[in-house]
Amino acid sequence: MKAFFGSRISDHMIRTPEGYLVCRDVPIARTGIQQYAGSEFGGEEPEKVYNVKRPEEEVFNRTALVSFEGKPVVDEHPDEDISADNVLKYIKGTCRNVRRGDGPLSDCIIADLIIYDSDLIHKIEEGKRDISCGYDCLWDPEGDDGYIQREIRGNHVAVVDRGRAGHKVAIRDANTTPIRRKNMKRSFIAVPIGDPAGVGPEIVAKSVASKDVTAAAKCVIVGNKEVMDNAIKITGENLTVNVIDDVEQGDYREGILNLIHIDNMDMSQFAFGKVSGMCGKAAYDYIEKSIELANNGKVDAVATTPINKESLRAGGINFIGHTEIFGALTNTEDPLTMFETNGLRVFFLTRHVSLREMLDMIKKDRIIDYVKRCTAALEKLGVTDGVMAIAGLNPHSGEHGLFGWEEVEEIVPAIEELKKQGYKVEGPIGADSVFHQAAQGKYSSVLSLYHDQGHIATKTLDFEKTIAITNGMPILRTSVDHGTVFDIAGKGVVSAVSMIEAILLAAKYAPNFTK
């Protein structure tokens, strides 16, 4: 281990006397399964999402490790490989002391990054921490929907805004899917603005102003012009509202907010942060119009913003939330909710019921039905490989009846029957470890048995990037997983990270719904 001398910022960051930033023990890559679109590596179907494995024997191969030693650190990936001819154009630092991690990082390549460039140092200290390796490799086909990366050879290490390899690889590989590239077809995504009294209009304004969103999608905002004009003013975003009647009329260049205006707000009666029947009914109108666009094939997906259940009720809307509205308006009896964050996918066997009622719903037939439907939903998203893990219910999954009989009487028999029918499932696996194992790539998804079991796991991993996807419908819907946040509505301080992520995820999966 090299010794670095200077002022200690944290256990992993040191400023040298020259002002350089030394980032120690940084995970720069990991084993497991990541998702790539075919166009990123020359796959047979350019817009199809493939599961790509990085096996331990390839990642930690001595030649692979040595290939990253001394390679340049850059700020975002360049459009070309780095060589002696162009390195001075891009280099911001160097990668040193490359090795395999140990303990919790035993599935990662770790290294010390020495950053020389003052601009990149400032960005890192301000929170830009995701890491992405630029490398060459062989793509070895595995089945119809997967590949294995072999003979990995490093070219550079990039500090990026969004990481592919997950929450673990950070100071973490870049998730710049091909739909975000300018030469790729952008999907139409309808975005209803949510409850006007909440933060929905503000996160919509901030998201439309995002260059990542502009590159990935053609956003069709559904809402009220006065509300959106106000939101743009509050957030200070440099946006021009373009009112349209049809998606084809939109101008989808940067700085343009294309709005289907619905005249349903009396601004003289409007107030931020209050339960309001007017706002509840308005929010429903925006959702209804967005679903209509998707049902008619005008847009490829819907990315929703927060609504308030009390306001819906006050407005005479007899639905308790988005999922029920989408189910009714798409003629879907029981839509499936899936959370995704940093590659971790979680389904829910039960949701908005009490713990007492939940226990009565842990039944063999229900588990079998949900696994089959969840598997079909994953296939629709393009995820056709991997194993679904079934979370345990009781401590240590019941210890054969010592701490409860649900596993013995209902869960294990369901898993055994599913395996007989050819489904790739494992479990029950203790809830204290199954989500971590899935996040590391061991499982392609997890079936959580109740609401908080899965919510706590995903939101602890990355609260802002936990996105809800409603599956099992003829259309695709993604959503932020936070509420209207009435206490900060109208103040311009709300983070739009979750909304941006919801739109990007909708754009990522939309091609699977529009083939």
Residue pairs with C-beta under 8 A, 6 or more apart in sequence:
1 97
2 96
2 97
2 112
4 14
4 16
4 22
4 24
4 112
5 14
5 16
5 17
6 14
6 15
6 16
6 17
6 20
6 22
7 14
7 15
8 14
9 15
9 21
9 125
11 24
12 23
12 24
12 25
12 26
12 171
13 21
13 22
13 23
13 24
13 171
14 21
14 22
14 24
15 21
15 22
16 22
19 118
19 121
20 93
20 114
20 115
20 116
20 121
21 93
21 114
21 115
21 121
21 124
21 125
22 112
22 113
22 114
22 115
23 112
23 113
23 114
23 115
23 124
23 171
24 112
25 101
25 105
25 110
25 112
26 110
26 111
26 112
26 113
26 131
26 170
26 171
27 101
27 105
27 108
27 109
27 110
27 131
27 168
27 169
27 170
27 172
28 68
28 95
28 98
28 108
28 109
28 110
28 111
28 113
28 131
28 133
28 157
28 169
29 54
29 59
29 108
29 109
29 133
29 165
29 169
29 173
30 54
30 59
30 107
30 108
30 109
30 165
30 166
30 168
30 169
30 440
30 441
31 54
31 55
31 56
31 59
31 60
31 107
31 108
31 441
32 53
32 54
32 107
32 165
32 166
32 440
32 441
32 442
33 51
33 52
33 53
33 54
33 343
33 385
33 386
33 441
33 444
34 51
34 52
34 54
34 164
34 165
34 173
34 343
34 441
35 49
35 50
35 51
35 52
35 164
35 177
35 343
35 383
36 43
36 49
36 50
36 52
36 147
36 177
37 43
37 46
37 47
37 48
37 49
37 50
37 177
37 178
37 179
38 44
38 45
38 46
38 47
38 48
38 50
39 46
39 47
39 178
39 184
40 177
40 178
41 52
41 139
41 147
42 139
43 50
43 147
46 178
47 178
47 179
47 185
47 511
48 145
48 382
48 511
48 512
49 381
49 382
49 383
49 508
49 509
49 512
50 145
50 146
50 147
50 382
51 145
51 146
51 147
51 383
51 384
51 385
51 386
51 444
52 139
52 146
52 147
52 148
52 149
53 142
53 146
53 147
53 148
53 149
54 148
54 149
54 152
55 148
55 149
56 107
58 64
58 137
58 148
58 149
58 150
58 151
58 152
59 109
59 152
60 100
60 109
61 152
63 151
63 153
64 151
64 152
64 153
64 154
65 98
65 99
65 100
65 109
66 98
67 135
67 152
67 153
67 154
68 95
68 98
68 109
68 111
68 133
68 135
68 154
68 157
69 95
69 96
69 97
69 98
70 94
70 95
70 96
71 82
71 94
71 95
71 154
71 155
71 156
71 157
72 82
72 87
72 90
72 91
72 92
72 93
72 94
72 95
72 156
72 157
73 91
73 92
73 93
73 94
73 95
73 113
73 114
73 115
73 120
73 156
73 157
73 158
73 159
74 82
74 90
74 91
74 92
74 134
74 156
74 157
74 158
74 159
75 92
75 117
75 119
75 120
75 123
75 158
75 159
76 158
76 159
76 160
76 161
76 174
77 132
77 134
77 156
77 158
77 160
77 174
77 176
78 86
78 89
78 90
78 134
78 156
80 86
81 134
81 136
81 155
82 90
82 91
82 134
82 155
82 156
90 156
91 116
92 115
92 116
92 117
92 119
92 120
92 159
93 113
93 114
93 115
93 116
93 117
93 120
94 113
94 114
94 116
95 111
95 112
95 113
95 154
95 157
96 111
96 112
96 113
96 114
97 111
97 112
98 109
98 110
98 111
99 109
99 110
99 111
100 106
100 108
100 109
100 110
101 107
101 108
101 109
101 110
105 168
107 440
108 168
108 169
111 157
113 157
113 171
115 121
115 124
120 159
123 159
124 159
124 171
128 159
128 160
128 161
129 159
129 170
129 171
129 172
130 159
130 160
130 161
130 162
130 163
130 169
130 170
130 171
130 172
130 174
131 157
131 158
131 159
131 160
131 163
131 165
131 169
131 170
131 171
131 172
131 173
132 157
132 158
132 159
132 160
132 163
132 164
132 165
132 169
132 173
132 174
133 154
133 156
133 157
133 158
133 173
134 154
134 155
134 156
134 157
134 158
135 152
135 153
135 154
135 155
136 152
136 153
136 155
137 149
137 150
137 151
137 152
137 153
138 149
138 150
138 151
139 147
139 148
139 149
140 147
140 148
140 149
140 150
141 147
142 148
142 385
143 385
144 384
145 382
145 384
145 385
146 385
158 174
159 171
160 174
160 176
161 174
161 212
162 174
162 175
162 176
162 212
163 169
163 170
163 172
163 173
163 174
163 175
163 342
164 173
164 174
164 175
164 343
165 172
165 173
166 172
166 342
166 343
166 344
166 439
167 341
167 342
167 439
167 461
167 462
168 439
168 440
177 216
177 508
178 184
179 185
179 186
179 187
179 216
179 217
179 507
179 508
179 510
179 511
180 212
180 215
180 216
180 504
180 507
181 215
182 215
186 215
186 216
186 217
186 218
186 252
186 507
187 216
187 217
187 218
187 299
187 300
187 301
187 506
187 507
187 510
187 511
187 514
188 217
188 218
188 220
188 247
188 298
188 299
188 300
188 301
189 217
189 218
189 219
189 220
189 299
189 300
189 301
189 302
189 303
189 503
189 506
189 507
189 510
190 220
190 222
190 289
190 290
190 293
190 294
190 298
190 299
190 301
190 302
190 303
191 204
191 207
191 219
191 220
191 221
191 222
191 290
191 302
191 303
191 304
191 305
191 503
192 222
192 223
192 283
192 286
192 287
192 289
192 290
192 302
192 304
192 305
193 200
193 201
193 204
193 221
193 222
193 223
193 224
193 227
193 228
193 231
193 283
193 286
193 305
194 200
194 201
194 204
194 283
194 286
194 304
194 305
194 306
194 307
194 484
195 279
195 280
195 282
195 283
195 306
195 307
195 308
195 311
195 484
196 223
196 224
196 227
196 265
196 270
196 279
196 282
196 283
197 270
197 271
197 272
197 273
197 274
197 275
197 276
197 279
197 308
197 311
197 484
197 486
197 489
198 273
198 305
198 306
198 307
198 308
198 483
198 484
198 485
198 486
198 489
199 306
199 484
199 485
199 488
199 489
199 494
200 283
200 305
200 306
200 307
200 484
201 223
201 227
201 228
201 230
201 231
201 305
202 231
202 234
202 235
202 489
202 490
202 492
202 494
202 496
203 305
203 480
203 494
203 495
203 496
203 498
203 499
204 221
204 223
204 228
204 231
204 305
204 499
205 228
205 231
205 232
205 234
205 235
205 237
205 239
205 257
206 235
206 237
206 494
206 496
206 499
206 500
207 213
207 219
207 496
207 499
207 500
207 503
208 214
208 219
208 221
208 237
208 239
208 257
209 235
209 237
209 238
209 239
209 255
210 496
210 500
211 254
212 500
212 504
213 219
213 500
213 503
213 504
214 252
214 253
214 254
216 503
216 504
216 507
216 508
217 503
217 504
217 506
217 507
218 247
218 250
218 252
218 258
219 252
219 257
219 258
219 503
220 244
220 247
220 250
220 258
220 260
220 293
220 298
220 299
221 228
221 257
221 258
221 259
221 260
222 259
222 260
222 262
222 286
222 289
222 290
222 293
223 259
223 260
223 261
223 262
223 286
224 261
224 262
224 263
224 264
224 265
224 282
225 241
225 243
225 259
225 261
226 265
226 267
227 265
227 267
228 241
228 257
228 259
229 241
232 239
232 241
232 257
234 490
234 491
234 492
235 492
236 492
238 255
239 255
239 256
239 257
240 255
240 256
240 257
241 257
241 259
242 250
242 251
242 256
242 257
242 258
242 259
243 259
243 260
243 261
244 250
244 258
244 259
244 260
245 260
246 298
247 258
247 293
247 298
247 299
249 258
250 256
250 258
251 258
252 258
260 289
262 282
262 285
262 286
262 289
264 278
264 281
264 282
264 285
265 278
265 279
265 282
266 278
269 276
269 278
270 276
270 278
270 279
272 486
272 489
272 490
273 486
273 487
273 489
273 490
274 486
275 308
275 310
275 311
275 314
276 311
276 314
276 315
277 311
277 314
277 315
277 316
278 315
279 308
279 311
279 315
280 307
280 308
280 310
280 311
280 312
280 313
280 314
280 315
280 317
281 315
281 316
281 317
282 315
283 307
283 308
283 311
283 312
283 315
284 307
284 312
284 315
284 317
284 319
284 325
287 304
287 307
287 322
287 325
287 326
288 325
288 329
290 299
290 302
290 304
291 302
291 325
291 326
291 329
291 330
291 475
292 329
293 299
293 302
294 300
294 301
294 302
294 475
294 476
295 329
295 330
295 474
295 475
300 476
300 506
300 510
300 511
300 513
300 514
301 475
301 476
301 477
301 478
301 506
301 507
301 509
301 510
301 513
302 326
302 475
302 476
302 477
302 478
302 506
303 477
303 478
303 479
303 499
303 502
303 503
303 505
303 506
304 322
304 477
304 478
304 479
304 480
304 502
305 479
305 480
305 499
306 480
306 482
306 483
306 484
306 485
307 321
307 322
307 484
308 483
308 484
308 486
309 320
309 321
312 319
312 320
312 321
319 325
319 328
320 352
322 470
322 477
322 479
323 335
323 337
323 470
326 332
326 335
326 470
326 473
326 475
326 477
327 333
327 334
327 335
327 473
330 473
330 474
330 475
332 472
332 473
332 474
334 472
335 470
335 471
335 472
335 473
336 347
336 370
336 373
336 374
336 377
336 470
336 471
336 472
337 347
337 348
337 351
337 468
337 469
337 470
337 471
338 345
338 346
338 347
338 374
338 377
338 445
338 468
338 469
338 470
338 471
339 345
339 346
339 454
339 455
339 458
339 466
339 467
339 468
339 469
339 481
340 346
340 466
340 467
340 469
340 505
341 458
341 459
341 461
341 462
341 465
341 466
341 467
342 439
342 461
342 462
342 465
343 439
343 441
344 435
344 438
344 439
344 446
344 457
344 458
344 461
345 378
345 383
345 438
345 444
345 445
345 446
346 435
346 438
346 445
346 446
346 447
346 448
346 454
346 457
346 458
347 370
347 374
347 377
347 445
347 446
347 447
347 448
347 454
348 447
348 448
348 450
348 451
348 454
349 361
349 362
349 366
349 367
349 370
349 447
349 448
349 449
349 450
350 357
350 358
350 361
350 362
350 449
350 450
350 451
351 450
351 451
352 451
353 361
353 451
355 450
358 449
358 450
358 451
359 406
362 393
362 406
362 410
362 411
362 449
363 410
364 410
364 411
364 413
364 414
364 417
365 414
367 390
367 410
367 411
367 414
367 415
367 418
367 447
368 414
368 417
368 418
370 447
371 388
371 390
371 414
371 418
371 423
371 425
371 447
372 418
372 423
373 471
373 472
374 388
374 445
374 447
374 471
375 388
375 423
376 472
377 471
377 472
378 384
378 388
378 444
378 445
380 471
380 512
380 513
381 469
381 471
381 509
381 512
382 509
382 512
383 444
383 445
385 444
386 424
386 443
386 444
386 445
387 424
387 425
387 426
387 442
387 443
387 444
388 423
388 424
388 425
388 426
388 443
388 444
388 445
388 446
388 447
389 425
389 426
389 427
389 429
389 434
389 437
389 438
389 442
389 443
389 445
389 446
389 447
390 411
390 414
390 415
390 425
390 426
390 427
390 428
390 429
390 446
390 447
391 427
391 428
391 429
391 430
391 431
391 434
391 435
391 446
391 447
391 448
391 449
391 453
391 454
392 398
392 407
392 411
392 427
392 428
392 429
392 430
392 431
392 434
392 449
393 404
393 406
393 407
393 411
393 428
393 431
393 449
393 450
394 403
394 404
394 406
394 407
395 403
395 430
396 402
396 403
396 430
397 407
397 411
397 427
397 428
397 429
397 430
398 404
398 405
398 406
398 407
398 408
398 428
400 407
400 408
401 408
407 428
411 427
411 428
412 428
415 425
415 426
415 427
415 428
418 425
419 425
426 443
427 434
427 447
429 437
431 448
431 453
431 457
434 443
434 446
435 446
435 454
435 457
435 458
435 461
437 443
438 444
438 445
438 446
439 461
446 454
446 457
448 454
448 457
458 466
458 481
459 466
459 481
464 495
464 497
464 498
464 501
465 497
465 498
465 501
466 481
466 498
467 478
467 479
467 480
467 481
467 498
467 501
467 502
467 505
468 478
468 479
468 480
468 481
468 502
469 476
469 477
469 478
469 479
469 505
469 509
470 476
470 477
470 478
470 479
475 513
476 506
476 509
476 510
476 512
476 513
477 506
478 502
478 503
478 505
478 506
478 509
479 502
480 498
480 499
480 502
481 498
482 498
485 494
488 494
